[in-house]
Amino acid sequence: MIPPPPDDTALVQRHADLVRRIAHHMAARLPASVDVGDLIQAGLIGLLEAARNYSGAHGASFETYAGIRIRGAMLDELRRGDWAPRSVHRRLREISAAIRTIEQEEGREARDAEVAKRIGISLDEYHDSLSDATRCQVLSTSARDDDDSDMDCAAEGGPQQDLERSEFQHELAAAIQSLPQREKLVLSMYYDDELNLREIGAVLEVSESRVCQIHGQALLRLRARLAAYAADGGAA
């Protein structure tokens, strides 16, 4: 690897701690099998690329720009692991559709046993799928948040895009408010308070794996309840 120019080297040295912070924050939301050292190594490459490519014309500080590149490099490393085959995503779609159907038929929240029976799997398999939903969401959400094209295109769009975004945010907020209290609480602690699954488990006095299941259930229930909005041509 060609060493960076002196100025770039200084940037990399000053922001090495940023790589470690991001790696540990991301690892706390991922399965224990993910090696934080691999994330740090990938993040350092992202930091080096950021130092070489940064320009004030991006309209953001170097730390903000580097953070996007670092997380992007870590996500690329995770995707190369390919832990979630297509069958996992297919199963999650089936669960979401079953939740939507049951809630429309019964006029109440779909229960775990009902959903599992509807798609023909055991309750244990269903709970495993809920955990998969949490892990899939970590990757997909981070991928959207870390898309550096937003930095270049933030000023693009128009009134229609702004309206669609506002309408979707309203629908999402309403869907979150309609969740069962425990699912809503887990989402709040995970996304607003930025607690990891282990920390949430300590607050709720349940296991980390149970928190993972509750989180996954909330995500799939939201997906089911927002499906009608998306089908009507709303923002996805």
C-alpha positions as CSV (number, residue, x, y, z in Angstrom):
1,M,0.0,0.0,0.0
2,I,1.4,3.4,-1.0
3,P,1.9,5.6,2.2
4,P,-0.3,8.7,2.3
5,P,1.2,12.2,2.1
6,P,2.3,13.8,5.4
7,D,-0.9,15.8,5.9
8,D,-3.0,12.7,5.3
9,T,-0.9,10.8,7.8
10,A,-1.6,13.5,10.4
11,L,-5.3,13.3,9.8
12,V,-5.2,9.5,10.2
13,Q,-3.3,9.6,13.4
14,R,-5.6,12.3,14.9
15,H,-8.7,10.3,14.1
16,A,-7.6,6.7,14.9
17,D,-9.7,6.8,18.1
18,L,-12.8,7.5,16.0
19,V,-12.3,4.2,14.2
20,R,-12.2,2.3,17.5
21,R,-15.3,4.1,18.9
22,I,-17.3,3.4,15.8
23,A,-16.1,-0.3,15.7
24,H,-17.1,-0.9,19.3
25,H,-20.4,0.9,18.9
26,M,-21.3,-1.2,15.9
27,A,-20.0,-4.5,17.4
28,A,-22.3,-4.0,20.4
29,R,-25.3,-4.3,18.0
30,L,-24.1,-7.3,16.2
31,P,-23.7,-11.0,16.9
32,A,-20.8,-12.0,19.2
33,S,-19.2,-13.9,16.3
34,V,-18.3,-10.5,14.7
35,D,-14.6,-9.7,15.5
36,V,-14.2,-6.1,16.5
37,G,-10.6,-6.3,15.3
38,D,-11.8,-7.0,11.8
39,L,-14.1,-3.9,12.0
40,I,-11.2,-1.8,13.2
41,Q,-9.0,-3.0,10.4
42,A,-11.6,-2.2,7.8
43,G,-12.4,1.1,9.4
44,L,-8.7,2.2,9.3
45,I,-8.8,1.6,5.5
46,G,-11.9,3.8,5.3
47,L,-10.2,6.5,7.4
48,L,-7.2,6.4,5.1
49,E,-9.4,6.8,2.0
50,A,-11.3,9.6,3.7
51,A,-8.0,11.4,4.4
52,R,-6.9,11.1,0.7
53,N,-10.3,12.2,-0.7
54,Y,-11.6,14.8,1.7
55,S,-12.3,18.3,0.4
56,G,-13.9,21.1,2.2
57,A,-16.2,21.4,-0.8
58,H,-18.2,18.4,0.7
59,G,-19.7,20.9,3.1
60,A,-18.9,18.8,6.2
61,S,-16.1,18.6,8.8
62,F,-13.4,16.0,8.2
63,E,-14.7,14.0,11.3
64,T,-18.2,13.8,9.8
65,Y,-16.9,12.8,6.4
66,A,-14.5,10.3,7.8
67,G,-17.2,8.8,10.0
68,I,-19.3,8.0,7.0
69,R,-16.3,6.4,5.2
70,I,-15.3,4.4,8.2
71,R,-18.8,3.0,8.8
72,G,-19.1,2.3,5.1
73,A,-15.8,0.3,5.1
74,M,-17.0,-1.7,8.2
75,L,-20.3,-2.4,6.6
76,D,-18.6,-3.6,3.4
77,E,-16.6,-6.0,5.6
78,L,-19.7,-7.3,7.3
79,R,-21.5,-7.8,3.9
80,R,-18.5,-9.8,2.7
81,G,-19.3,-12.2,5.5
82,D,-22.7,-12.8,3.9
83,W,-24.2,-14.2,7.1
84,A,-27.8,-13.6,6.0
85,P,-28.7,-15.7,2.9
86,R,-31.7,-14.9,0.8
87,S,-33.7,-17.5,2.7
88,V,-33.5,-15.3,5.8
89,H,-34.8,-12.3,4.0
90,R,-37.6,-14.4,2.4
91,R,-38.6,-15.7,5.9
92,L,-38.8,-12.2,7.3
93,R,-41.0,-11.1,4.4
94,E,-43.3,-14.1,5.1
95,I,-43.5,-13.2,8.8
96,S,-44.3,-9.5,8.1
97,A,-47.0,-10.6,5.6
98,A,-48.5,-13.0,8.2
99,I,-48.5,-10.3,10.9
100,R,-50.3,-7.9,8.6
101,T,-52.9,-10.5,7.6
102,I,-53.6,-11.6,11.2
103,E,-53.9,-8.1,12.5
104,Q,-56.3,-7.2,9.7
105,E,-58.4,-10.3,10.3
106,E,-58.4,-10.1,14.1
107,G,-58.3,-6.3,14.7
108,R,-55.6,-6.7,17.3
109,E,-51.9,-7.4,17.7
110,A,-50.7,-10.6,16.1
111,R,-49.3,-13.1,18.7
112,D,-46.1,-15.1,18.3
113,A,-47.8,-18.5,18.2
114,E,-50.3,-17.3,15.6
115,V,-47.7,-16.0,13.3
116,A,-45.6,-19.1,13.6
117,K,-48.6,-21.3,12.9
118,R,-49.6,-19.2,9.9
119,I,-46.3,-19.7,8.1
120,G,-45.8,-23.3,9.3
121,I,-42.8,-23.0,11.6
122,S,-42.1,-23.8,15.2
123,L,-42.1,-21.1,17.9
124,D,-38.4,-21.6,18.4
125,E,-37.8,-21.1,14.6
126,Y,-40.0,-18.0,14.8
127,H,-38.0,-16.5,17.6
128,D,-34.7,-17.2,15.8
129,S,-36.2,-15.3,12.8
130,L,-36.9,-12.3,15.1
131,S,-33.3,-12.2,16.1
132,D,-32.3,-12.3,12.4
133,A,-34.6,-9.3,11.8
134,T,-32.6,-7.3,14.3
135,R,-29.3,-8.1,12.7
136,C,-30.6,-7.4,9.2
137,Q,-31.9,-4.0,10.3
138,V,-28.5,-3.0,11.8
139,L,-26.9,-3.5,8.3
140,S,-29.7,-2.0,6.2
141,T,-30.2,1.0,8.5
142,S,-26.5,1.7,8.7
143,A,-26.2,1.4,5.0
144,R,-28.9,4.1,4.5
145,D,-27.5,6.4,7.2
146,D,-23.9,6.1,5.8
147,D,-24.7,6.6,2.1
148,D,-22.2,9.4,1.4
149,S,-24.1,10.4,-1.7
150,D,-26.4,12.3,0.7
151,M,-23.5,14.6,1.4
152,D,-23.3,15.5,-2.3
153,C,-27.0,15.5,-3.0
154,A,-28.5,17.0,0.2
155,A,-29.7,20.0,-1.7
156,E,-31.4,18.0,-4.4
157,G,-35.1,17.0,-4.5
158,G,-38.2,19.1,-4.6
159,P,-41.5,19.8,-3.0
160,Q,-42.9,16.4,-3.9
161,Q,-40.0,14.6,-2.3
162,D,-40.3,16.8,0.8
163,L,-44.0,16.0,1.0
164,E,-43.5,12.3,0.6
165,R,-40.7,12.3,3.3
166,S,-42.9,14.2,5.7
167,E,-45.9,11.9,5.1
168,F,-43.8,8.8,5.6
169,Q,-42.3,10.2,8.9
170,H,-45.9,10.9,10.1
171,E,-47.0,7.3,9.2
172,L,-43.9,5.8,10.8
173,A,-44.4,7.8,14.0
174,A,-48.0,6.7,14.2
175,A,-47.0,3.1,13.6
176,I,-44.4,3.2,16.4
177,Q,-47.0,4.7,18.8
178,S,-49.3,1.8,18.0
179,L,-46.8,-0.8,19.0
180,P,-47.1,-2.8,22.3
181,Q,-45.5,-0.9,25.1
182,R,-42.5,-3.2,25.6
183,E,-41.6,-3.2,21.9
184,K,-41.9,0.6,21.8
185,L,-39.7,0.9,24.9
186,V,-37.0,-1.3,23.4
187,L,-37.0,0.8,20.2
188,S,-36.7,3.9,22.2
189,M,-33.8,2.7,24.3
190,Y,-32.0,1.2,21.2
191,Y,-32.4,4.1,18.8
192,D,-33.0,7.2,21.0
193,D,-30.8,6.3,24.0
194,E,-28.3,4.2,21.9
195,L,-28.2,1.4,24.4
196,N,-27.0,-2.0,23.2
197,L,-29.0,-5.2,23.5
198,R,-27.2,-6.2,26.7
199,E,-27.8,-2.9,28.4
200,I,-31.5,-3.0,27.5
201,G,-31.7,-6.5,28.9
202,A,-30.3,-5.3,32.2
203,V,-32.9,-2.5,32.3
204,L,-35.8,-4.8,31.5
205,E,-34.3,-7.7,33.5
206,V,-34.5,-10.1,30.6
207,S,-31.8,-11.9,28.6
208,E,-30.0,-10.2,25.7
209,S,-31.4,-12.8,23.3
210,R,-35.0,-11.9,24.5
211,V,-34.3,-8.2,23.8
212,C,-33.1,-9.2,20.4
213,Q,-36.4,-11.0,19.8
214,I,-38.5,-8.1,21.0
215,H,-36.6,-5.7,18.8
216,G,-37.0,-7.9,15.8
217,Q,-40.7,-8.3,16.5
218,A,-41.1,-4.6,16.6
219,L,-39.3,-4.1,13.3
220,L,-41.4,-6.7,11.6
221,R,-44.6,-5.4,13.0
222,L,-43.7,-1.9,11.8
223,R,-42.9,-3.3,8.4
224,A,-46.4,-5.0,8.3
225,R,-48.2,-1.9,9.4
226,L,-46.4,0.4,6.9
227,A,-47.0,-2.0,4.0
228,A,-50.3,-0.5,3.1
229,Y,-48.7,3.0,3.0
230,A,-46.0,1.7,0.7
231,A,-48.5,-0.1,-1.5
232,D,-50.3,3.2,-2.0
233,G,-47.2,4.8,-3.5
234,G,-45.8,6.4,-0.3
235,A,-42.1,6.6,0.5
236,A,-40.5,3.3,1.2
